[in-house]
């Protein structure tokens, strides 16, 4: 296919926007970024084949500090990465030549990275926005004038392939992996698909009951627009395993994840997808570093979905690349980053996300039950919180609220040092 979508990342607020694209025969010249503690707005400038400069109106809200990332004449956009939670907190732009600075704030629950495959470029955006950019995905299209070498920083193919050696061969992870692929027409359908894949992955853990506190799980999703049929297709990879053994993209800035999916005919095709995912993850990780990495760890999750209607098999692979810090770079536990006090006038929900174990989805759930800030959370019994989570479905079954009221009481009282000390001893709120 010549065009497809990847993403989105972010929250469910704002209004949807789509087809924020530059013309097919145009060259992207600049990206305007407006930021405060999150990404307020984005805007594209471009030059058409007639040589005239033009621009798209901004998407998002007004205000914030204005930044501009300029692209050279022979440069085009190949990827976007950043952090997201309730909103898009920060962004970096990847081109065929370099990576932009990081724009935005330091918050966000998770990392994301969207990368166009070789021979393609990012020609547009889609997502949700209002006062801020709530959610963001990319429109990928075939690059009209493909660069002679999409890896301009690599001298030859042998050197590029040697990056795989950084990953090592390692050992298989004892995990339950489920892949599901389905045509969707609404966000609710995507949520149902993710819930079903997650439930099946949890049920597939051998020799372990998938009860609360006994398993870790993660869900990776790619949304694609089929250029031939115009249908929106979601590919979901869910993975579950024993507590502490599922690798996810978290707070480490030296960590990226890349997901690839395609039709397959044999096991060899899955291996090719794994190699593509690993190369993409390492490529994206290393191109954003000022210096070479001494050691990189790569975790791979792969699975297959067989479509009963078409009879085709589809493979999906997620590769997570992490730069391992040298001993002198390791940060002592007592120097772990301290969560900051709430930002004045920040939207409801971000206050709740200061609690270890609460992300955007859970914050949204709590607000739906009239729990809107730390002071209110501090008064809610733990049993009541468990009832709210249980009623919300399998997606929230792993959340453990035992310490949430205690954390909230410290935050509501302004005892941020005490809250930080407590959170340093916790994992996901436990």
RODO-2510 file (C-alpha; in nm, 4 decimals, decimal comma):
residues 430
     n   res          X          Y          Z
     1     x     0,0000     0,0000     0,0000
     2     x     0,1154     0,3533    -0,0744
     3     x    -0,0513     0,5224     0,2235
     4     x    -0,1292     0,4118     0,5771
     5     x    -0,1547     0,5414     0,9347
     6     x     0,0469     0,4659     1,2471
     7     x    -0,0846     0,5519     1,5941
     8     x    -0,2244     0,7453     1,7617
     9     x    -0,0647     0,7956     2,1036
    10     x    -0,2157     1,0120     2,3762
    11     x    -0,5503     1,0578     2,5475
    12     x    -0,9171     1,0610     2,4493
    13     x    -0,9923     1,4292     2,5007
    14     x    -1,0370     1,7008     2,2388
    15     x    -1,1976     1,6704     1,8971
    16     x    -1,0677     1,4409     1,6214
    17     x    -0,8751     1,5821     1,3257
    18     x    -0,7649     1,3931     1,0166
    19     x    -0,5919     1,4526     0,6833
    20     x    -0,3640     1,7245     0,8174
    21     x    -0,1427     1,6541     0,5151
    22     x     0,0879     1,8464     0,2882
    23     x     0,0146     1,7996    -0,0863
    24     x     0,1667     1,4916    -0,2486
    25     x     0,3964     1,7011    -0,4684
    26     x     0,5030     1,9396    -0,1901
    27     x     0,8160     1,9516     0,0251
    28     x     0,7864     2,0048     0,4006
    29     x     1,0039     2,3025     0,4962
    30     x     0,9239     2,3741     0,8612
    31     x     0,7324     2,2433     1,1607
    32     x     0,6083     2,5001     1,4121
    33     x     0,5729     2,3706     1,7662
    34     x     0,3942     2,5624     2,0434
    35     x     0,4669     2,4301     2,3926
    36     x     0,4105     2,4841     2,7607
    37     x     0,4208     2,1777     2,9886
    38     x     0,2711     1,9807     2,6982
    39     x     0,2426     2,0333     2,3218
    40     x    -0,0094     2,3135     2,2629
    41     x    -0,0176     2,3192     1,8828
    42     x     0,1588     2,2099     1,5616
    43     x     0,1746     2,3687     1,2168
    44     x     0,3263     2,2647     0,8819
    45     x     0,4935     2,4914     0,6229
    46     x     0,5753     2,3586     0,2762
    47     x     0,6771     2,4502    -0,0793
    48     x     0,4842     2,3195    -0,3795
    49     x     0,6263     2,2154    -0,7159
    50     x     0,5517     2,5667    -0,8409
    51     x     0,8025     2,7011    -0,5903
    52     x     0,5447     2,8927    -0,3897
    53     x     0,5593     2,8750    -0,0101
    54     x     0,2406     2,7789     0,1705
    55     x     0,1293     2,6574     0,5090
    56     x    -0,1433     2,4712     0,6928
    57     x    -0,3374     2,6371     0,9762
    58     x    -0,2225     2,5262     1,3229
    59     x    -0,3864     2,2354     1,5003
    60     x    -0,4320     2,2606     1,8768
    61     x    -0,4666     2,5588     2,1080
    62     x    -0,3195     2,9057     2,1130
    63     x    -0,0383     3,0162     2,3402
    64     x     0,2826     2,8586     2,4590
    65     x     0,6433     2,9088     2,3553
    66     x     0,6998     2,9062     1,9789
    67     x     0,9693     2,6788     1,8280
    68     x     1,0476     2,6066     1,4624
    69     x     1,2203     2,2968     1,3235
    70     x     1,3426     2,3729     0,9684
    71     x     1,4067     2,1033     0,7059
    72     x     1,6672     2,1332     0,4291
    73     x     1,5815     2,0940     0,0613
    74     x     1,6937     1,7288     0,0528
    75     x     1,5442     1,6415     0,3917
    76     x     1,2130     1,4744     0,4688
    77     x     1,0299     1,3531     0,7786
    78     x     1,0723     0,9816     0,8601
    79     x     0,9546     0,9532     1,2203
    80     x     0,8026     1,1167     1,5262
    81     x     0,8701     1,0089     1,8842
    82     x     0,7941     1,1468     2,2269
    83     x     0,6037     1,0916     2,5491
    84     x     0,2305     1,0891     2,6033
    85     x    -0,0250     1,0471     2,8746
    86     x    -0,3381     1,2563     2,9096
    87     x    -0,1915     1,4722     2,6299
    88     x     0,1131     1,4681     2,4016
    89     x     0,3730     1,5839     2,6517
    90     x     0,6825     1,6018     2,4290
    91     x     0,7916     1,5423     2,0693
    92     x     1,1025     1,4785     1,8626
    93     x     1,1069     1,4819     1,4821
    94     x     1,3201     1,2317     1,2898
    95     x     1,4326     1,2965     0,9331
    96     x     1,6440     1,1054     0,6822
    97     x     1,9430     1,3040     0,8171
    98     x     1,8972     1,3901     1,1850
    99     x     1,6768     1,4151     1,4933
   100     x     1,5304     1,7387     1,6281
   101     x     1,5645     1,8603     1,9859
   102     x     1,2940     1,7522     2,2305
   103     x     1,0037     1,9956     2,2436
   104     x     0,7557     2,0082     2,5325
   105     x     0,7522     1,9078     2,8977
   106     x     0,9012     1,6264     3,1025
   107     x     0,5745     1,4495     3,1859
   108     x     0,3892     1,1679     3,0175
   109     x     0,3101     0,8116     3,1190
   110     x     0,4800     0,6315     2,8295
   111     x     0,7130     0,6700     2,5338
   112     x     0,5959     0,6285     2,1769
   113     x     0,7707     0,6202     1,8406
   114     x     0,6231     0,6162     1,4905
   115     x     0,8659     0,5396     1,2081
   116     x     0,8037     0,5243     0,8330
   117     x     0,9620     0,2214     0,6616
   118     x     1,2375     0,2640     0,4025
   119     x     1,1110     0,4364     0,0890
   120     x     0,8294     0,6105     0,2762
   121     x     0,7902     0,9451     0,4519
   122     x     0,5516     1,1083     0,6971
   123     x     0,3302     1,3426     0,4986
   124     x     0,0611     1,4260     0,7507
   125     x    -0,0885     1,3939     1,0961
   126     x    -0,4127     1,2825     1,2579
   127     x    -0,5362     1,2675     1,6155
   128     x    -0,7341     1,4743     1,8654
   129     x    -0,6912     1,8335     1,9846
   130     x    -0,8537     2,1226     2,1691
   131     x    -0,6490     2,3528     2,3922
   132     x    -0,3609     2,1083     2,3514
   133     x    -0,2667     1,8158     2,1272
   134     x    -0,4526     1,5361     2,3049
   135     x    -0,3542     1,2504     2,0717
   136     x    -0,1263     1,2231     1,7701
   137     x    -0,0674     0,9738     1,4902
   138     x     0,1089     0,9979     1,1535
   139     x     0,0027     0,9593     0,7916
   140     x     0,2699     0,7619     0,6034
   141     x     0,3051     0,7745     0,2254
   142     x     0,5577     0,6596    -0,0316
   143     x     0,8394     0,9090    -0,0782
   144     x     0,8201     1,0505    -0,4323
   145     x     1,1933     1,0935    -0,4799
   146     x     1,3399     0,8156    -0,2698
   147     x     1,6779     0,9029    -0,1277
   148     x     1,9681     0,7031    -0,2720
   149     x     2,0572     0,6002     0,0802
   150     x     1,7944     0,6315     0,3540
   151     x     2,0645     0,5627     0,6139
   152     x     2,2913     0,8584     0,5377
   153     x     2,4784     0,8180     0,8651
   154     x     2,5840     0,4610     0,7782
   155     x     2,8820     0,4092     0,5484
   156     x     2,7836     0,0673     0,4176
   157     x     2,5399    -0,2183     0,4615
   158     x     2,7868    -0,4250     0,6631
   159     x     2,8120    -0,1580     0,9318
   160     x     2,4338    -0,1217     0,9491
   161     x     2,3846    -0,4950     0,9886
   162     x     2,6426    -0,5020     1,2656
   163     x     2,4029    -0,3020     1,4831
   164     x     2,2072    -0,6223     1,5284
   165     x     2,5077    -0,7677     1,7073
   166     x     2,4520    -0,5125     1,9844
   167     x     2,1304    -0,6906     2,0703
   168     x     2,2858    -1,0346     2,1133
   169     x     2,0869    -1,3519     2,0704
   170     x     1,9645    -1,3868     2,4283
   171     x     1,7081    -1,6325     2,5624
   172     x     1,3367    -1,6707     2,4850
   173     x     1,1074    -1,4936     2,7314
   174     x     0,8356    -1,7057     2,8993
   175     x     0,5464    -1,4880     2,7885
   176     x     0,1986    -1,5312     2,6446
   177     x     0,1658    -1,3258     2,3232
   178     x    -0,1631    -1,2686     2,1405
   179     x    -0,2026    -1,0846     1,8080
   180     x    -0,5401    -0,9648     1,6824
   181     x    -0,6179    -0,7804     1,3580
   182     x    -0,9591    -0,6297     1,2794
   183     x    -1,1315    -0,3606     1,0756
   184     x    -1,2572    -0,0910     1,3150
   185     x    -1,4935     0,2014     1,2726
   186     x    -1,4800     0,3640     1,6180
   187     x    -1,2578     0,4025     1,9227
   188     x    -1,4916     0,1753     2,1172
   189     x    -1,4163    -0,1086     1,8755
   190     x    -1,0439    -0,0547     1,9282
   191     x    -1,0889    -0,0642     2,3062
   192     x    -1,2841    -0,3912     2,2784
   193     x    -1,0147    -0,5444     2,0571
   194     x    -0,7399    -0,4446     2,3024
   195     x    -0,9407    -0,5797     2,5979
   196     x    -1,0026    -0,9114     2,4212
   197     x    -0,6352    -0,9540     2,3264
   198     x    -0,5232    -0,8642     2,6795
   199     x    -0,7683    -1,1077     2,8395
   200     x    -0,6533    -1,3898     2,6096
   201     x    -0,2860    -1,3145     2,6804
   202     x    -0,3502    -1,3225     3,0562
   203     x    -0,5447    -1,6478     3,0249
   204     x    -0,2569    -1,8011     2,8302
   205     x    -0,0008    -1,7773     3,1087
   206     x     0,1058    -2,1366     3,1683
   207     x     0,1000    -2,2546     3,5282
   208     x    -0,0108    -1,9196     3,6647
   209     x    -0,3473    -1,7740     3,7509
   210     x    -0,3897    -1,4320     3,5959
   211     x    -0,5186    -1,2758     3,9158
   212     x    -0,4437    -0,9251     4,0346
   213     x    -0,0806    -0,8929     4,1395
   214     x     0,0332    -1,2233     3,9830
   215     x     0,0955    -1,1043     3,6263
   216     x     0,2262    -0,8133     3,4256
   217     x     0,0873    -0,7249     3,0844
   218     x     0,1277    -0,4729     2,8056
   219     x    -0,0659    -0,3885     2,4904
   220     x     0,0884    -0,2492     2,1700
   221     x    -0,1392    -0,1165     1,8959
   222     x    -0,0926    -0,0023     1,5375
   223     x    -0,3758     0,1548     1,3387
   224     x    -0,3426     0,1371     0,9602
   225     x    -0,5508     0,2846     0,6813
   226     x    -0,5739     0,0396     0,3905
   227     x    -0,5005     0,2377     0,0761
   228     x    -0,6925    -0,0087    -0,1444
   229     x    -1,0146    -0,0434     0,0543
   230     x    -1,0043     0,2752     0,2627
   231     x    -1,0759     0,0687     0,5749
   232     x    -0,9181     0,1437     0,9117
   233     x    -0,7438    -0,1656     1,0452
   234     x    -0,6163    -0,2121     1,4003
   235     x    -0,3379    -0,4581     1,4825
   236     x    -0,3027    -0,5336     1,8540
   237     x    -0,0216    -0,7294     2,0199
   238     x    -0,0844    -0,8150     2,3861
   239     x     0,1790    -0,9802     2,6034
   240     x     0,1500    -1,1202     2,9567
   241     x     0,3893    -1,2947     3,1905
   242     x     0,4905    -1,3215     3,5543
   243     x     0,5226    -1,0025     3,7580
   244     x     0,8299    -0,8023     3,6642
   245     x     0,9082    -0,9930     3,3446
   246     x     0,7151    -0,7949     3,0802
   247     x     0,9285    -0,5308     2,9127
   248     x     0,7493    -0,2027     2,8434
   249     x     0,8614     0,1419     2,7352
   250     x     0,8667     0,3470     3,0527
   251     x     1,0465     0,6487     3,1943
   252     x     1,3928     0,5679     3,0558
   253     x     1,4785     0,8310     2,7918
   254     x     1,7255     0,5870     2,6317
   255     x     1,4509     0,3460     2,5286
   256     x     1,2307     0,3148     2,2192
   257     x     0,9791     0,0650     2,0834
   258     x     0,9012    -0,0123     1,7195
   259     x     0,6096    -0,2253     1,5986
   260     x     0,5934    -0,3753     1,2475
   261     x     0,3251    -0,5911     1,0889
   262     x     0,2696    -0,7507     0,7492
   263     x     0,1305    -1,0571     0,5758
   264     x     0,3443    -1,3696     0,6141
   265     x     0,3721    -1,7028     0,4340
   266     x     0,6300    -1,8836     0,6479
   267     x     0,8415    -1,8725     0,9629
   268     x     1,1138    -1,7050     0,7584
   269     x     0,8816    -1,4069     0,7059
   270     x     0,8432    -1,3681     1,0832
   271     x     1,2219    -1,3651     1,1163
   272     x     1,2390    -1,0905     0,8541
   273     x     0,9792    -0,8883     1,0472
   274     x     1,1795    -0,9359     1,3684
   275     x     1,4967    -0,8155     1,1952
   276     x     1,3115    -0,5124     1,0568
   277     x     1,1723    -0,4253     1,4008
   278     x     1,5091    -0,4681     1,5727
   279     x     1,6901    -0,2610     1,3094
   280     x     1,4259     0,0091     1,3326
   281     x     1,4372     0,0218     1,7128
   282     x     1,8172     0,0335     1,7315
   283     x     1,8299     0,2845     1,4465
   284     x     1,5855     0,5169     1,6218
   285     x     1,7604     0,4731     1,9573
   286     x     2,1112     0,5458     1,8299
   287     x     2,0247     0,8342     1,5998
   288     x     1,8977     1,0330     1,8959
   289     x     2,2203     0,9955     2,0964
   290     x     2,5096     1,2371     2,1058
   291     x     2,7555     0,9486     2,1365
   292     x     2,7667     0,5783     2,0523
   293     x     2,6062     0,3321     2,2898
   294     x     2,8421     0,0831     2,4542
   295     x     2,5684    -0,1770     2,4934
   296     x     2,2071    -0,2068     2,3781
   297     x     1,9496    -0,4537     2,5059
   298     x     1,6638    -0,5550     2,2757
   299     x     1,3445    -0,7342     2,3753
   300     x     1,1271    -0,8851     2,1006
   301     x     0,7637    -0,9923     2,1183
   302     x     0,6160    -1,1569     1,8071
   303     x     0,2959    -1,3349     1,7155
   304     x     0,0673    -1,4340     1,4290
   305     x    -0,2979    -1,3671     1,3512
   306     x    -0,4779    -1,5881     1,1001
   307     x    -0,7726    -1,4161     0,9317
   308     x    -1,0540    -1,6665     0,8845
   309     x    -1,2295    -1,4707     0,6073
   310     x    -0,9304    -1,4064     0,3817
   311     x    -0,7262    -1,7069     0,4885
   312     x    -0,4196    -1,4848     0,5168
   313     x    -0,1716    -1,4888     0,8046
   314     x    -0,0446    -1,1647     0,9520
   315     x     0,2670    -1,1333     1,1650
   316     x     0,3265    -0,8610     1,4235
   317     x     0,6515    -0,7843     1,6038
   318     x     0,7371    -0,5336     1,8765
   319     x     1,1073    -0,4614     1,9391
   320     x     1,2119    -0,2591     2,2445
   321     x     1,5682    -0,1232     2,2369
   322     x     1,7277     0,0076     2,5562
   323     x     2,0678     0,1650     2,6015
   324     x     2,2308     0,0079     2,9068
   325     x     2,4079     0,2599     3,1280
   326     x     2,7701     0,2009     3,2238
   327     x     2,8410     0,1673     3,5980
   328     x     2,9650     0,5248     3,6257
   329     x     2,6443     0,6483     3,4611
   330     x     2,4110     0,4577     3,6924
   331     x     2,2035     0,6840     3,9155
   332     x     2,1895     0,5859     4,2837
   333     x     1,8440     0,4940     4,4073
   334     x     1,8288     0,7921     4,6437
   335     x     1,8797     1,0259     4,3477
   336     x     1,5732     0,9011     4,1592
   337     x     1,3705     1,1849     4,0037
   338     x     1,1189     1,3407     4,2402
   339     x     0,7653     1,3933     4,1211
   340     x     0,6853     1,7608     4,1101
   341     x     0,3911     1,9277     4,2750
   342     x     0,0907     2,0013     4,0540
   343     x     0,1332     2,2757     3,7965
   344     x    -0,0959     2,5698     3,8588
   345     x    -0,4013     2,5758     3,6327
   346     x    -0,3194     2,2382     3,4783
   347     x    -0,6259     2,0440     3,3565
   348     x    -0,8086     1,8074     3,5887
   349     x    -0,6613     1,4589     3,5808
   350     x    -0,2941     1,5550     3,5741
   351     x    -0,3185     1,6036     3,9520
   352     x    -0,4243     1,2410     3,9953
   353     x    -0,1422     1,1190     3,7694
   354     x     0,1085     1,2292     4,0340
   355     x     0,0109     0,9118     4,2183
   356     x     0,2314     0,6090     4,1493
   357     x     0,0152     0,3555     3,9659
   358     x    -0,2298     0,6056     3,8126
   359     x    -0,2059     0,6920     3,4436
   360     x    -0,4384     0,8831     3,2083
   361     x    -0,6916     0,6004     3,1680
   362     x    -0,7274     0,5404     3,5416
   363     x    -0,7377     0,9156     3,6110
   364     x    -1,0211     0,9474     3,3598
   365     x    -1,2011     0,6576     3,5273
   366     x    -1,1683     0,8127     3,8734
   367     x    -1,2939     1,1491     3,7492
   368     x    -1,5994     0,9728     3,6048
   369     x    -1,6705     0,8684     3,9661
   370     x    -1,6308     1,2269     4,0964
   371     x    -1,2783     1,1749     4,2269
   372     x    -1,1129     1,4797     4,0727
   373     x    -0,8049     1,5650     4,2798
   374     x    -0,5661     1,4417     4,5477
   375     x    -0,7753     1,5691     4,8379
   376     x    -1,0798     1,3753     4,7184
   377     x    -0,8779     1,0621     4,6428
   378     x    -0,7324     1,0660     4,9942
   379     x    -1,0820     1,0150     5,1422
   380     x    -1,1858     0,7182     4,9256
   381     x    -1,1609     0,3738     5,0907
   382     x    -0,9341     0,1246     4,9159
   383     x    -1,2206    -0,1251     4,8819
   384     x    -1,4245     0,1361     4,6973
   385     x    -1,1336     0,1998     4,4583
   386     x    -1,1063    -0,1728     4,3915
   387     x    -1,4801    -0,1845     4,3112
   388     x    -1,4410     0,0998     4,0606
   389     x    -1,1469    -0,0715     3,8905
   390     x    -1,3154    -0,4126     3,8812
   391     x    -1,6318    -0,2692     3,7266
   392     x    -1,4272    -0,0985     3,4518
   393     x    -1,3159    -0,4263     3,2942
   394     x    -1,0063    -0,6423     3,2458
   395     x    -0,7918    -0,3480     3,1307
   396     x    -0,7743    -0,2267     3,4922
   397     x    -0,7473    -0,5644     3,6649
   398     x    -0,3732    -0,5308     3,7319
   399     x    -0,4020    -0,1935     3,9048
   400     x    -0,3537    -0,2080     4,2826
   401     x    -0,4900     0,0978     4,4725
   402     x    -0,3775    -0,0069     4,8218
   403     x    -0,1494     0,2960     4,8670
   404     x    -0,3351     0,5529     4,6561
   405     x    -0,5211     0,7254     4,9442
   406     x    -0,1999     0,7370     5,1485
   407     x    -0,0072     0,8888     4,8565
   408     x    -0,2887     1,1334     4,7850
   409     x    -0,3018     1,2484     5,1477
   410     x     0,0697     1,3315     5,1399
   411     x     0,0346     1,5195     4,8102
   412     x    -0,2770     1,7071     4,9198
   413     x    -0,0896     1,8205     5,2317
   414     x     0,2086     1,9422     5,0282
   415     x     0,4426     1,6794     5,1774
   416     x     0,6193     1,6133     4,8479
   417     x     0,9443     1,4813     4,9996
   418     x     0,7520     1,2241     5,2020
   419     x     0,5484     1,1299     4,8942
   420     x     0,8663     1,0857     4,6906
   421     x     1,0190     0,8618     4,9603
   422     x     0,7056     0,6464     4,9644
   423     x     0,6914     0,6204     4,5850
   424     x     1,0567     0,5167     4,5687
   425     x     0,9544     0,1980     4,7524
   426     x     0,6566     0,1251     4,5284
   427     x     0,6034    -0,0377     4,1912
   428     x     0,2815     0,0496     4,0036
   429     x     0,1238     0,1700     4,3288
   430     x     0,2028    -0,1446     4,5297
***
